[in-house]
Amino acid sequence: MSKPFATLSKDYWDFMMERFPTSATFLGDDRFNDCLEELGPKARSWAQRKLFSFQKALQKIKLEDLSSRERIFYQTLALQIQNDLEGFSYSRWQWNLDHLSGVHMYMIQLLEYHPLKTPKNYEDLLERYRQIPRLFDQHMADLKEGMKEGRTAPSVAYDHALRQLDQLSHMTVKEFPLMKPGWRFPKTISKRLQAKFQEKFAEVVQKKVLPAYGKFFQFLKTDYANQARSVVGISAIPQGQKNYDYLARVFTTTDLTPEALHLIGKEELQKNIDELLQIAREVGHTGDLKSFQEKIKADPENHFKSAEELVAHHRASLARMKKMLPKYFGKCPKSALEVKEIDPFKAQSSMAAYYFGPTSDGKRPAIFWMNTLKPTEWSKYSMETLAFHEGIPGHHLQVSLAIEQKDLPKFQRHGRFIAYIEGWAHYAERLSDEMGAYSGPLDRVGMLMDQAWRAIRLVVDTGVHSMGWTRAQALEFMAQTRTAPEMEMNNEIDRYIIWPGQALAYKVGQRAFSELRTFARQKLGSRFDIRKFHDTVLLSGPLPLTILKQIVEQWVGQELEKKKA
């Protein structure tokens, strides 16, 4: 790699790790393990200045001095910096009251990946706890800024956050989630040190953490009461439609308008409905799709009896899939994948599952987190496609392979292009069907229901945030084509409300992977190799979809040249 670009890449990455220290910890970079994020205008001004300096430095680099692969990385970095700079006009901090990953919840989530193996790890975490009052003060100042400008959180997010904080406020020091590290120690830490740390955690939680949470709770109950907006869509706030247009562009890495995305969602949904009805007929059902879904959902045999059975089912699905990978992938990840249960407190408002990638040094394995709070409500036939999405050949395969490519710049290994990341995982659900990985017709129904779900997301997200839909309208549309547990339906729609645009990435990304594969197969004919195609789209890390297209076209051209030779 050219020296100027290599230096810039490293400087940018170091800046990102310093700006987001908990993300650094998540990725296995321990340089900032004793720090929490800085919020507020001073921190944002510093970040803007740094990003502008990186943008100027990037513009000084001559493209002719870069290899063809380095030009790909150059384009990726340029777009990422541009997106970050434009993001300041979005001002998400003004209404960032988020019951899934907001300030009051992300501290609890931090315990899922902050290392706890050495005394230094525990001291670092204690130092982070001491910064919680400062973090909440900055967060409240940002929310007050939003109140002045009429940019406030939706009432559904406010209600969720208030309920969570109310629960936390009634906990003793021993019960409080952030006290958990004070009760869990590796054998390498002596009993004497364990007792010392227990005292320290109890003191910091009592004197620093609980008062900070209590202060934030009171702020929401008093200052923020009646401030949360009743209209759930972002277009209801000042500059909201402009913000949503930006988010749609960032999350899809395309110029598709909300109106176009809405129509694509409806078209894709109808295709999925037709496929589902075909399977329903094959298994002897003569009614409509709604009655078919209700019928299979009502069968007790299609539900789990315990959390243990649910977790075991996922582990078995992933073990079976692992044996199939070599036929479809030239390279497979080395990183281990574990299946774990989401903390019960967090699970109340959580989605069905989510994935945490491994650290690049291999010290922490990848984790497939599963919501087991109400195991009897989850349908067995929906779980294989979930395992293939979150695990292999979905997120785990893609994320781990990218991290393991040491020749890539770090910003490329850990790219943030959601249309690529979620699009791949959604593509992997369909690929698993081609691989013959689904156990039976109902498991294929589960896959198609999830395909339809992502199409619904295009319709609902644009409906809510760009077309004035209410939460009730969104739920009604979702219920027309999907029978799911009430908790799942509510948690899903609330997720779309607090994360505008994120739900657009899945279907748009999947379509891109499928279309590029069709293009490559048509051009190469009998020379098309699915393993080479997958390696081509995976081994450069997460990319904007436009740049992914360039890489596939370049690979196809190289393969055609080989044919001539």
C-alpha positions as a printed Julia matrix, in Angstrom:
565×3 Matrix{Float64}:
   0.0     0.0     0.0
   1.27    3.5    -0.84
   2.8     5.18    2.22
   0.61    8.35    2.22
  -2.6     6.3     1.96
  -1.42    3.76    4.55
  -0.58    6.57    6.98
  -3.92    8.28    6.4
  -5.8     4.99    6.84
  -4.07    4.36   10.17
  -4.61    7.91   11.41
  -8.3     7.78   10.51
  -8.73    4.45   12.3
  -6.92    5.66   15.42
  -9.19    8.72   15.46
 -12.31    6.55   15.2
 -11.15    4.37   18.08
 -10.44    7.43   20.23
 -13.8     8.95   19.31
 -15.7     5.74   20.08
 -13.74    4.01   22.88
 -16.42    1.42   23.64
 -16.39    0.41   19.97
 -12.62    0.06   20.27
 -13.14   -2.32   23.19
 -15.73   -4.26   21.2
 -13.23   -4.71   18.37
 -10.47   -5.86   20.73
  -8.48   -2.6    20.79
  -7.68   -2.11   24.49
  -6.05    1.34   24.25
  -9.19    3.12   25.47
 -10.68    0.51   27.81
 -10.91    3.05   30.65
 -12.8     5.67   28.6
 -16.4     6.39   27.68
 -17.56    8.45   24.71
 -17.51   12.23   24.96
 -20.81   13.84   23.98
 -21.66   17.5    23.55
 -20.64   20.38   21.22
 -16.95   20.39   22.17
 -16.52   16.72   21.24
 -18.49   17.15   18.02
 -16.42   20.18   17.01
 -13.21   18.21   17.55
 -14.54   15.3    15.46
 -15.59   17.61   12.62
 -12.17   19.26   12.48
 -10.45   15.87   12.37
 -12.76   14.57    9.63
 -12.23   17.68    7.5
  -8.47   17.25    7.85
  -8.73   13.61    6.73
 -10.88   14.63    3.79
  -8.31   17.23    2.68
  -5.44   14.77    3.1
  -7.32   12.19    1.04
  -7.91   14.67   -1.77
  -4.15   15.31   -1.99
  -3.41   11.65   -2.74
  -3.05   10.98   -6.46
  -5.16    8.08   -7.7
  -2.5     7.15  -10.26
  -0.14    6.38   -7.37
  -2.53    3.72   -6.05
  -3.07    0.15   -7.19
  -6.51   -0.83   -8.5
  -7.34   -2.41   -5.13
  -6.13    0.63   -3.2
  -8.42    2.79   -5.33
 -11.33    0.72   -4.08
 -10.3     1.42   -0.48
  -9.78    5.1    -1.35
 -13.34    5.38   -2.65
 -14.69    3.56    0.38
 -12.88    5.81    2.85
 -13.88    8.95    0.95
 -17.55    7.98    1.11
 -17.34    7.03    4.78
 -15.8    10.38    5.71
 -18.36   12.25    3.62
 -21.21   10.36    5.3
 -19.77   11.12    8.74
 -19.49   14.83    7.97
 -23.02   15.03    6.59
 -24.21   13.2     9.69
 -23.57   16.26   11.85
 -26.47   18.04   10.12
 -28.69   15.08   11.08
 -28.24   16.01   14.79
 -29.32   12.6    16.08
 -27.98   13.52   19.51
 -30.89   15.96   19.99
 -33.46   13.17   20.26
 -31.33   10.1    20.95
 -33.59    8.5    23.55
 -33.14    4.88   22.57
 -34.4     1.93   24.62
 -32.25   -0.54   22.65
 -28.82    1.07   22.63
 -29.28    4.47   24.27
 -26.92    5.8    26.93
 -28.75    4.1    29.81
 -28.72    0.74   28.0
 -25.37    0.73   26.26
 -23.59    0.73   29.62
 -25.36   -2.54   30.39
 -24.51   -3.86   26.94
 -20.87   -2.91   27.53
 -20.63   -5.8    30.0
 -21.16   -8.21   27.11
 -17.75   -7.38   25.65
 -15.59   -5.44   28.12
 -12.82   -7.95   28.98
 -12.77   -9.21   32.58
  -9.67  -11.36   32.83
  -7.07   -9.27   34.67
  -7.04   -6.78   37.56
  -6.36   -4.04   34.98
  -9.59   -4.97   33.16
 -11.58   -4.49   36.37
  -9.85   -1.19   37.16
 -10.62    0.03   33.63
 -14.3    -0.82   34.03
 -14.45    0.96   37.38
 -12.96    4.05   35.74
 -15.64    3.85   33.07
 -18.3     3.68   35.79
 -16.86    6.85   37.36
 -17.47    8.65   34.05
 -21.16    7.72   33.9
 -22.36   10.92   35.68
 -20.48   13.05   33.13
 -21.93   11.01   30.26
 -25.51   11.44   31.49
 -25.01   15.19   32.05
 -23.78   15.6    28.47
 -26.64   13.44   27.19
 -29.25   15.51   29.04
 -27.73   18.73   27.68
 -28.05   17.35   24.14
 -31.69   16.38   24.73
 -32.42   19.87   26.12
 -30.93   21.34   22.94
 -33.35   19.2    20.97
 -36.29   20.32   23.13
 -35.53   23.96   22.28
 -35.5    23.18   18.55
 -38.6    20.96   18.58
 -36.55   17.85   17.79
 -37.55   15.31   20.43
 -37.77   11.54   20.73
 -40.92    9.64   19.77
 -43.21    8.9    22.71
 -42.83    5.14   22.23
 -39.08    5.4    22.87
 -39.74    7.69   25.84
 -42.21    5.21   27.34
 -39.8     2.28   26.92
 -36.9     4.21   28.44
 -39.03    5.4    31.36
 -40.14    1.83   32.09
 -36.55    0.57   31.97
 -35.3     3.34   34.26
 -38.2     2.79   36.64
 -37.19   -0.87   36.95
 -33.57    0.08   37.51
 -34.5     2.68   40.13
 -36.12    0.02   42.32
 -33.04   -2.22   42.33
 -30.6    -2.49   45.19
 -26.87   -2.15   44.63
 -26.56   -5.94   44.56
 -29.34   -6.28   41.99
 -28.19   -3.48   39.66
 -26.9    -4.9    36.31
 -23.64   -2.94   36.46
 -22.79   -4.67   39.73
 -22.48   -8.05   37.98
 -18.7    -7.82   37.41
 -18.33   -7.49   41.19
 -19.64  -11.03   41.58
 -17.81  -12.74   38.72
 -14.08  -13.29   38.71
 -11.69  -15.57   36.81
  -9.6   -17.99   38.85
  -6.48  -15.97   38.01
  -7.62  -13.19   40.37
  -6.89  -13.93   44.03
  -9.6   -14.09   46.69
  -8.07  -11.02   48.35
  -8.34   -8.99   45.14
 -11.86  -10.29   44.52
 -12.99   -8.98   47.9
 -11.28   -5.65   47.2
 -12.99   -5.31   43.82
 -16.38   -6.23   45.29
 -16.03   -3.33   47.7
 -14.91   -0.97   44.92
 -17.78   -1.9    42.6
 -20.33   -1.58   45.4
 -18.96    1.84   46.33
 -18.85    3.18   42.76
 -22.3     1.83   41.9
 -23.72    3.29   45.13
 -22.05    6.71   44.96
 -21.68    7.34   41.21
 -23.8     5.05   39.07
 -27.13    4.92   40.9
 -27.31    8.7    41.47
 -26.53    9.31   37.78
 -29.25    6.91   36.64
 -31.62    8.44   39.19
 -30.9    11.96   37.96
 -31.57   10.93   34.36
 -34.79    9.19   35.42
 -36.0    12.35   37.17
 -35.07   14.45   34.13
 -37.25   12.27   31.91
 -40.14   12.29   34.39
 -40.09   16.07   34.82
 -38.25   18.11   32.16
 -38.96   15.7    29.3
 -42.53   14.84   30.3
 -44.96   15.9    27.53
 -42.0    16.76   25.26
 -41.8    13.43   23.41
 -43.53   13.61   20.05
 -46.71   11.66   19.4
 -45.95   11.42   15.65
 -43.53    8.52   15.3
 -41.96    9.41   11.95
 -38.78   11.47   11.73
 -40.32   13.65    9.01
 -42.47   15.26   11.74
 -39.5    17.09   13.28
 -37.79   20.18   11.78
 -35.56   19.12    8.85
 -36.91   15.59    9.36
 -37.57   14.72    5.72
 -34.13   15.97    4.74
 -32.66   13.84    7.54
 -34.54   10.77    6.32
 -33.37   11.24    2.74
 -29.8    11.32    4.08
 -30.36    8.18    6.16
 -31.91    6.3     3.23
 -28.86    7.14    1.14
 -26.39    6.17    3.87
 -28.07    2.91    4.84
 -28.66    1.7     1.27
 -25.56    3.3    -0.34
 -27.85    4.09   -3.3
 -29.81    7.09   -4.56
 -33.15    5.28   -4.33
 -35.86    7.62   -3.07
 -38.24    6.69   -0.23
 -41.02    6.4    -2.82
 -38.99    3.98   -4.95
 -38.02    1.93   -1.9
 -41.66    1.75   -0.83
 -42.67    0.32   -4.22
 -39.77   -2.16   -4.26
 -40.91   -3.4    -0.87
 -44.45   -4.03   -2.1
 -43.22   -5.83   -5.23
 -40.84   -8.07   -3.27
 -43.53   -8.79   -0.7
 -45.94  -10.04   -3.34
 -43.28  -12.4    -4.73
 -42.75  -13.85   -1.25
 -46.49  -14.23   -0.67
 -46.81  -16.2    -3.92
 -43.97  -18.52   -2.87
 -45.48  -19.04    0.58
 -48.86  -19.92   -0.88
 -47.2   -22.44   -3.19
 -45.66  -24.26   -0.2
 -48.98  -24.07    1.65
 -50.65  -25.87   -1.26
 -47.85  -28.45   -1.34
 -48.5   -29.38    2.3
 -52.26  -29.59    1.76
 -53.54  -26.2     2.93
 -56.36  -24.75    0.82
 -57.02  -21.47    2.64
 -55.31  -18.1     2.42
 -51.85  -17.23    3.72
 -53.15  -15.77    6.99
 -55.03  -18.95    7.89
 -51.99  -21.06    6.96
 -49.72  -19.05    9.23
 -52.24  -19.2    12.07
 -52.61  -22.95   11.62
 -48.91  -23.76   11.86
 -48.42  -21.24   14.65
 -51.2   -22.85   16.72
 -49.59  -26.31   16.56
 -47.76  -26.91   19.9
 -45.24  -29.12   18.09
 -43.99  -26.05   16.24
 -42.88  -24.31   19.44
 -40.07  -24.74   21.94
 -40.68  -25.92   25.47
 -37.68  -24.26   27.09
 -34.8   -21.85   26.58
 -32.4   -24.8    26.62
 -34.22  -26.45   23.72
 -34.15  -23.19   21.75
 -30.4   -22.71   22.23
 -29.69  -26.37   21.4
 -31.7   -26.02   18.18
 -29.52  -23.12   17.03
 -26.31  -24.94   17.86
 -27.43  -27.99   15.9
 -28.43  -25.88   12.86
 -25.06  -24.12   12.82
 -23.12  -27.38   13.22
 -24.99  -28.86   10.25
 -24.4   -25.77    8.12
 -20.67  -25.7     8.9
 -20.2   -29.01    7.09
 -21.82  -27.6     3.94
 -19.68  -24.46    3.59
 -16.67  -25.82    1.6
 -18.87  -26.57   -1.39
 -19.94  -22.91   -1.64
 -17.0   -20.92   -0.25
 -13.33  -20.99   -1.14
 -12.43  -19.49    2.24
 -14.21  -20.17    5.52
 -13.71  -18.27    8.79
 -11.39  -19.56   11.5
 -13.08  -17.62   14.32
 -15.26  -19.59   16.73
 -18.96  -18.81   17.18
 -20.82  -19.21   20.48
 -24.58  -19.09   21.11
 -25.58  -17.21   24.28
 -28.79  -15.94   25.88
 -29.55  -12.21   26.07
 -29.73  -10.82   29.61
 -33.39  -11.06   30.79
 -33.6    -7.33   31.62
 -32.4    -6.36   28.16
 -34.43   -9.09   26.45
 -37.74   -7.4    27.34
 -37.2    -4.81   24.6
 -34.76   -6.73   22.4
 -35.18   -8.26   18.97
 -35.13  -12.06   18.49
 -31.35  -12.22   18.09
 -28.24  -10.27   17.2
 -24.6   -10.97   16.4
 -21.34   -9.76   17.94
 -18.25  -10.32   15.81
 -14.99  -11.65   17.25
 -12.03   -9.51   18.21
  -9.3    -9.39   15.57
  -6.79  -10.9    18.01
  -9.01  -13.93   18.6
  -9.24  -13.36   22.35
 -13.03  -13.08   22.26
 -15.07  -15.4    20.04
 -18.02  -14.27   17.98
 -21.34  -14.47   19.82
 -24.84  -15.16   18.51
 -27.08  -13.59   21.17
 -30.55  -15.16   21.39
 -33.66  -13.79   23.09
 -34.91  -16.68   25.24
 -37.19  -14.63   27.52
 -40.37  -16.32   26.23
 -39.14  -19.46   24.44
 -42.61  -20.95   23.96
 -43.57  -17.99   21.74
 -40.81  -18.59   19.2
 -41.75  -20.79   16.23
 -39.34  -23.64   15.5
 -39.78  -23.18   11.75
 -38.47  -19.59   11.98
 -35.27  -20.5    13.78
 -33.12  -22.16   11.11
 -33.25  -19.09    8.87
 -32.41  -16.94   11.91
 -29.36  -19.08   12.7
 -28.19  -18.92    9.08
 -28.68  -15.13    9.04
 -26.89  -14.36   12.31
 -24.35  -17.2    12.13
 -23.18  -19.06    9.04
 -23.31  -18.42    6.13
 -24.58  -15.0     7.28
 -23.04  -12.46    9.64
 -20.45  -14.7    11.23
 -19.0   -15.87    7.94
 -18.92  -12.38    6.43
 -17.68  -10.46    9.48
 -15.07  -13.02   10.51
 -13.67  -13.4     7.01
 -13.29   -9.62    6.7
 -11.55   -9.35   10.07
  -9.17  -12.17    9.16
  -7.94  -10.4     5.99
  -4.83   -8.79    7.48
  -3.89   -7.15    4.17
  -6.95   -4.89    4.38
  -6.82   -1.5     6.13
  -8.56   -1.71    9.5
 -11.33    0.66    8.42
 -12.05   -1.79    5.6
 -12.01   -4.91    7.76
 -14.51   -3.29   10.1
 -16.53   -1.4     7.49
 -19.86    0.16    8.45
 -21.84   -0.19    5.23
 -25.07   -1.71    6.5
 -26.56   -2.51    3.08
 -23.59   -4.79    2.47
 -23.52   -6.32    5.97
 -27.25   -6.94    6.36
 -27.74   -7.54    2.66
 -25.23  -10.39    2.8
 -26.92  -11.98    5.83
 -30.3   -11.72    4.11
 -28.83  -13.19    0.91
 -27.41  -16.02    3.06
 -30.94  -17.07    4.07
 -31.82  -17.74    0.42
 -28.44  -19.29   -0.28
 -29.07  -21.73    2.56
 -32.18  -22.89    0.71
 -30.12  -23.55   -2.44
 -27.67  -25.49   -0.27
 -30.48  -27.75    0.94
 -29.92  -26.67    4.54
 -33.55  -26.32    5.62
 -34.88  -29.41    7.37
 -38.35  -29.44    5.82
 -41.18  -27.47    4.14
 -42.06  -25.53    7.29
 -38.46  -24.42    7.77
 -38.58  -23.1     4.2
 -41.79  -21.31    5.19
 -39.82  -19.69    8.01
 -37.2   -18.57    5.51
 -39.8   -17.09    3.16
 -41.58  -15.38    6.04
 -38.3   -13.67    6.9
 -37.82  -12.74    3.25
 -41.28  -11.17    3.34
 -40.42   -9.5     6.64
 -37.52   -7.61    5.05
 -39.76   -6.53    2.18
 -42.29   -5.31    4.75
 -39.51   -3.27    6.34
 -39.06   -1.28    3.14
 -42.76   -0.46    3.1
 -43.11    0.26    6.81
 -39.9     2.26    7.3
 -40.66    4.57    4.4
 -44.33    4.66    5.38
 -43.57    5.74    8.95
 -40.7     8.14    8.3
 -41.6     9.66    4.94
 -45.33    9.17    4.38
 -46.85    9.97    7.75
 -47.92    6.49    8.82
 -48.87    5.98   12.46
 -47.53    3.13   14.59
 -50.97    1.48   14.38
 -50.95    1.68   10.57
 -47.51    0.09   10.47
 -48.56   -2.74   12.8
 -51.71   -3.34   10.77
 -49.74   -3.62    7.53
 -47.25   -6.0     9.16
 -50.03   -8.16   10.59
 -51.63   -8.62    7.15
 -48.81  -10.86    5.98
 -47.04  -12.07    9.12
 -48.21  -13.93   12.19
 -45.6   -13.41   14.89
 -45.51  -13.19   18.7
 -46.95   -9.91   19.95
 -43.68   -9.09   21.71
 -41.73   -9.55   18.47
 -44.12   -7.42   16.41
 -44.06   -4.56   18.91
 -40.3    -4.68   19.42
 -39.73   -4.7    15.66
 -41.9    -1.69   14.86
 -40.42    0.25   17.76
 -36.96   -0.55   16.44
 -37.87    0.97   13.05
 -39.22    4.06   14.79
 -36.02    4.79   16.75
 -33.58    3.77   13.97
 -34.92    5.53   10.84
 -33.58    4.06    7.62
 -31.7     1.09    9.09
 -34.44   -1.36    8.07
 -34.02   -0.36    4.41
 -30.59   -1.96    4.17
 -31.56   -5.64    4.23
 -33.64   -6.05    1.1
 -31.69   -3.48   -0.93
 -28.43   -5.23   -0.09
 -29.79   -8.71   -0.76
 -31.06   -7.67   -4.18
 -27.61   -6.29   -5.02
 -25.84   -9.57   -4.15
 -28.41  -11.61   -6.08
 -28.3    -9.34   -9.13
 -24.49   -9.36   -9.22
 -24.46  -13.14   -9.01
 -26.95  -13.36  -11.89
 -24.82  -10.93  -13.91
 -21.65  -12.97  -13.28
 -23.35  -16.27  -14.12
 -24.76  -14.89  -17.37
 -21.4   -13.47  -18.45
 -19.29  -16.49  -17.47
 -21.68  -19.29  -18.34
 -20.16  -22.69  -17.57
 -17.03  -20.99  -16.15
 -19.03  -19.46  -13.3
 -17.81  -20.8    -9.95
 -20.01  -20.02   -6.94
 -17.05  -20.39   -4.58
 -14.99  -17.82   -6.49
 -17.95  -15.45   -6.67
 -18.47  -15.59   -2.93
 -14.77  -15.07   -2.25
 -14.81  -12.08   -4.6
 -17.66  -10.33   -2.8
 -16.45  -11.21    0.72
 -12.68  -10.82    0.87
 -12.52   -7.03    0.44
 -14.62   -6.33    3.52
 -17.89   -4.34    3.69
 -18.35   -2.02    0.72
 -20.85    0.48   -0.7
 -23.01   -1.4    -3.19
 -21.76    0.71   -6.1
 -18.17   -0.27   -5.33
 -19.15   -3.91   -4.8
 -20.51   -3.82   -8.35
 -17.13   -2.55   -9.62
 -15.31   -5.43   -7.9
 -17.6    -8.08   -9.39
 -17.36   -6.56  -12.87
 -13.57   -6.48  -12.55
 -13.5   -10.15  -11.48
 -15.77  -11.17  -14.35
 -13.49   -9.34  -16.78
 -10.45  -11.17  -15.41
 -12.2   -14.53  -15.73
 -13.15  -13.78  -19.34
  -9.53  -12.85  -20.11
  -8.44  -16.23  -18.74
 -10.88  -17.87  -21.13
  -9.3   -16.07  -24.1
  -5.85  -17.17  -22.99
